[in-house]
Amino acid sequence: MRAVVQRVKRCSVSICGRAHSETGTGLLVFLGIGMSDTEDDAAYLADKILNLRVFPDDEGKMNLSVLDTRGDLMLVSQFTLLADCSKGRRPSFAAAADPVVAEPLYLSMAKQLESSGLKVRTGKFGEPMDVSLDNWGPVTLVINTPSGV
């Protein structure tokens, strides 16, 4: 699995021009799921995201997690994170999991994040989405599970 995590002041997802979900200050997580990813990968990544110290403490240092700040989370599936652009000009998505495999792992990740008690919103798996955000910092991190992608 690969996640792109952005610290945001707010974010929202629209589908077909209609508001779908929105959050306030917290983290926006774009999630790419690979063919060999498992529930263990989802658990690892959920724990990592919840405990990343990317929010400022009283001294302005990045010492607090989204759990510490009781921030919001937005989870958006994005298979394009697994693109291989090494050959030619058209990305290959061969490393991305089939939707039949990827969607349950995406939903599992959402449930694991929700188990923290934080407000968790999602996009809609497999749908074209418009994502709006105010990136705070900006702070953007890429996290791969130990098995890599």
Phi, psi and omega in degrees: 000150176227133176236138168252118186248127179237132173281127186231153171275332176191157173204159180210156177235131174240145177232125182054040177079002181247137178301133180248312180201158178207157178222168172262212183300133180164223182235137170256126183240117171267129187239123174251133183244126182266168184300328184261008182287150185227178174300325178298321177296318179297318180295316178301311184291320178300314179298317180299314181296315182296332186251003176299129180268089184235003179254146185287142172271191182297340179262004179084005179272146179286089184234356185245146178265172175296331175293316180298321184270353184056042180282178179264162176229138172238124180247124183232125178287140181207089182298338182294346176296341182262014182296141172254114183252018186285337182238134176065203184243353179254123181298146174259135179249025183299334181280345182285142179292149173299144181306328179297328177272317187291319185299314177299325178290322175299313180294324176297317178299317179299317180295320179295321176294318179297329181296347177286345183089358178278160174287120180238127175241161181224165166277203177235118185305132174079000181259146170293131184231151169255121182248126177246141180206155169249099181288124185263109177138288357286147173235116179223126182234146174248127181234129174250148174290159183305326179290347178072177179238000000 
